[in-house]
Amino acid sequence: MAIKIETRGDVLRRTGKVMVIAAGMTAAMSFSIGMLVFGRDLAASITVGQMQAFGLTAGVFIGVTLSGAMSYRAGMLMLELAQTRRELAQISQTDQLTGLLNRRGFDAEAAIALDKAETDGASAAVLMCDIDHFKSINDRYGHEIGDKVLVEIADVLREFAVRHGALVARYGGEEFAAVLTGRSHEQAARGAEEIRRDCAARTILDGVTQLPVTISIGFTVKDAGFDLGGLMRTADQALYAAKRHGRDRVEHARDAA
C-alpha cells in the first residue's frame, strides 16, 4: 500500500508508528528468544553468564532482523520514488494528446541523436511538418475533430518512425518534427514525401466520410557540424516555402550553419 506523506505531521506520525512497531517486535522477539533459551519456568535460576549470552544473542538477532526489515522497506520506497521520477520525467516530455514527444522531449532526444550521428560520421536530416489550414478545420468542424486530426497525423509520424528509426514529436500546435540520421538527401526527400502521402490518405471523420487533411513539409540535410537550433530554423524556412508554394508539398533548404 502506498504511503501518503504530505506534511511534517505525516512524517511524525509515520515515525511514531515505525517506532511502536519496532518496540513491539523487539519485545516479542526478546520474549520468544528468552523462552527458547531459559524455558517456561519463570522461577528458574539464571546466572550472569547466561544473561550476558542471552543479551548478546538476542541483541544481534533483533538488530539484524529489524535493520534488515527497515533496510528492505527503505529500498522499496527508494525504488518507488525512482519509478515515480521516471514516470514524471516521461510525462513532462510527452504530448498528452498524441503520445508523441513534446518539444522539450524532442529537443533532449534530438540532441542525443545528433551527437551520436556526429560521432559515427553520419549525416542528419531534420523535418518540420505543419497541417495545412488547421485553423479552418477547427473553426468548421470543432476542436474535437481538430484533436482527432492531430492524433491521426501523429499516428502517421509514429508509424514512419517505426519503419525508419526516426525520432518524431509534436513540436507545438499543429507542427510536428522528425530527425533522421544516416540518410542521404534523396532518402530524406523520399521519407518526407512518404509522410506527406500517408497523411493525405488518412480518413479523419467517422471512418467513412473523409476530411481532406494535408501537410506541408520542409527539411534539411547536413553531413557534419550539427546544431539542432540551426537545423530546425533551416527546416522551418523550407516549411514556410512549402506553404508559400501551395501547401501539400515537400521543400528542401540547405543548412546555412
C-alpha positions in Angstrom: 0.0 0.0 0.0 1.3 3.4 -0.9 2.4 5.7 1.9 0.9 9.1 1.8 3.2 11.7 3.3 2.3 15.3 2.5 3.0 17.3 5.7 5.5 17.3 8.6 2.7 15.9 10.8 2.5 12.9 8.4 6.3 12.4 8.9 6.0 12.5 12.7 3.0 10.1 12.7 4.8 7.7 10.4 8.0 7.8 12.5 6.0 7.2 15.7 4.2 4.3 14.0 7.5 2.7 13.0 8.9 3.2 16.5 5.9 1.5 18.0 6.2 -1.4 15.6 9.9 -1.7 16.2 9.4 -1.7 20.0 6.6 -4.3 19.7 8.8 -6.6 17.5 11.7 -6.2 19.9 9.6 -7.2 22.9 8.1 -10.1 21.1 11.4 -11.4 19.8 13.1 -10.9 23.2 10.3 -12.9 24.9 10.5 -15.7 22.3 14.2 -16.0 22.5 14.1 -16.0 26.3 11.5 -18.8 26.2 13.8 -20.8 23.9 16.9 -20.2 26.0 15.6 -20.4 29.5 12.4 -22.4 29.1 9.0 -21.7 30.5 9.8 -21.9 34.2 9.7 -18.3 35.3 11.2 -19.2 38.7 14.3 -20.9 37.3 17.7 -19.6 38.4 19.7 -17.7 35.8 23.4 -16.9 36.0 25.0 -13.7 35.0 26.8 -15.5 32.2 23.6 -16.8 30.8 22.1 -13.3 30.9 25.1 -11.9 29.1 24.9 -14.7 26.5 21.1 -14.1 26.1 21.6 -10.4 25.8 24.2 -10.7 23.1 22.3 -13.4 21.2 19.0 -11.5 21.4 20.6 -8.1 20.6 22.4 -9.4 17.5 19.3 -11.3 16.3 16.9 -8.5 16.9 19.3 -5.9 15.5 19.9 -7.8 12.3 16.2 -8.7 11.8 14.9 -5.1 12.4 17.7 -3.4 10.4 17.2 -5.9 7.5 13.4 -5.3 7.5 13.9 -1.5 7.7 16.6 -1.6 5.0 14.3 -3.6 2.7 11.4 -1.2 3.3 13.6 1.8 2.7 14.9 0.2 -0.5 11.4 -0.4 -1.7 10.5 3.2 -1.0 13.5 4.4 -3.0 12.6 2.1 -5.9 9.0 3.5 -5.9 10.5 7.0 -5.8 12.8 6.3 -8.7 9.9 4.8 -10.7 7.8 7.9 -9.9 10.6 10.2 -11.0 10.9 8.3 -14.3 7.2 8.4 -14.9 7.1 12.2 -14.2 10.1 12.7 -16.5 8.3 10.8 -19.2 5.1 12.7 -18.7 7.0 16.1 -18.8 8.4 15.1 -22.2 5.3 13.6 -23.7 2.4 15.3 -25.5 -0.7 14.1 -23.7 -3.0 14.2 -26.7 -0.9 12.3 -29.3 1.5 10.3 -27.1 4.5 11.6 -29.1 7.4 13.5 -27.6 6.6 17.2 -26.9 9.0 20.0 -27.8 11.0 19.6 -24.6 11.4 15.8 -25.0 12.2 16.2 -28.7 15.0 18.7 -28.1 16.6 16.5 -25.5 16.4 13.3 -27.6 17.3 15.0 -30.8 20.5 16.4 -29.2 21.5 12.9 -28.2 20.7 11.5 -31.7 22.8 14.3 -33.4 25.7 13.7 -31.0 25.7 10.1 -31.9 25.5 10.8 -35.6 28.4 13.2 -35.3 30.5 10.5 -33.5 29.6 7.9 -36.1 30.3 10.3 -39.0 26.7 10.0 -40.2 24.5 12.7 -41.8 21.4 14.1 -40.2 18.1 15.3 -41.6 15.5 17.4 -39.8 11.9 17.6 -41.0 9.3 20.2 -40.0 5.7 19.3 -40.7 2.7 21.6 -40.5 -1.0 20.6 -41.0 -2.5 22.8 -43.8 -5.4 25.0 -42.9 -5.7 23.6 -39.4 -7.4 26.7 -38.0 -10.1 26.3 -40.6 -10.6 22.7 -39.6 -11.1 23.7 -36.0 -13.4 26.6 -37.0 -15.6 24.4 -39.3 -15.7 21.1 -37.5 -14.8 22.0 -33.9 -11.9 21.2 -31.7 -12.9 17.6 -31.1 -12.3 16.9 -34.8 -9.2 19.1 -34.7 -7.8 16.9 -31.9 -8.7 13.8 -33.9 -6.8 15.2 -36.9 -3.8 15.7 -34.7 -4.0 12.2 -33.4 -4.3 10.7 -36.9 -1.3 12.7 -38.2 0.7 11.7 -35.1 -0.1 8.1 -35.9 1.4 8.6 -39.4 4.5 10.0 -37.9 4.7 7.2 -35.3 4.4 4.5 -38.0 7.1 6.3 -40.0 9.4 6.4 -37.0 9.0 2.6 -36.5 9.7 1.9 -40.2 12.7 4.2 -40.5 14.1 4.5 -37.0 13.3 8.2 -36.9 12.7 10.4 -33.9 9.3 12.2 -34.1 7.4 14.7 -32.0 4.5 17.1 -31.8 6.6 20.2 -31.8 3.7 22.6 -30.9 0.2 23.3 -32.0 -0.3 21.7 -35.4 3.5 21.3 -36.0 5.4 18.1 -36.0 9.1 17.4 -36.2 11.3 14.5 -37.1 15.0 13.7 -37.1 16.6 11.0 -39.3 20.3 10.1 -39.2 22.5 8.3 -41.7 20.3 9.3 -44.6 21.2 11.0 -47.9 19.3 14.0 -49.3 17.4 11.7 -51.7 16.5 9.3 -48.8 15.3 12.2 -46.6 13.3 13.6 -49.5 11.6 10.2 -50.1 10.9 9.9 -46.4 9.3 13.4 -46.3 7.2 12.5 -49.4 6.1 9.3 -47.7 4.9 11.2 -44.7 3.0 13.7 -46.9 1.4 11.0 -48.9 0.3 8.9 -45.9 -1.2 11.9 -44.2 -3.2 12.8 -47.3 -4.5 9.2 -47.4 -5.9 9.2 -43.9 -9.7 9.2 -43.3 -10.4 11.5 -40.4 -14.0 11.9 -39.5 -16.1 8.8 -39.0 -14.1 6.3 -41.0 -16.4 6.7 -44.0 -16.6 10.5 -44.6 -13.1 11.7 -45.4 -12.0 15.1 -44.3 -9.2 16.2 -46.6 -6.2 16.8 -44.5 -2.8 17.6 -46.0 0.5 18.7 -44.5 3.4 20.8 -45.8 7.0 19.6 -45.0 10.3 21.4 -45.0 13.5 19.5 -44.5 17.2 20.0 -44.4 20.2 17.6 -44.5 23.7 18.1 -43.2 26.7 15.9 -43.2 28.6 17.2 -40.1 28.8 20.1 -37.6 25.3 19.6 -36.3 23.5 22.4 -34.4 19.9 21.5 -33.6 18.7 25.1 -33.4 20.3 25.9 -36.8 18.9 22.8 -38.4 15.4 23.5 -37.0 15.5 27.1 -38.3 16.6 25.9 -41.8 13.9 23.2 -41.9 11.3 25.8 -40.8 12.3 28.1 -43.6 11.8 25.3 -46.0 8.4 24.6 -44.4 7.4 28.2 -45.0 8.5 27.9 -48.6 6.2 24.8 -49.0 3.3 26.9 -47.6 4.0 29.8 -50.0 4.2 27.4 -53.0 0.7 26.0 -52.5 0.9 23.6 -49.5 0.6 19.8 -49.5 4.2 19.6 -50.7 7.8 19.0 -49.6 10.5 21.6 -49.8 14.2 21.3 -49.1 16.6 24.0 -47.8 20.3 23.8 -47.3 21.6 24.4 -43.7 23.4 27.7 -43.6 25.4 26.9 -40.4 
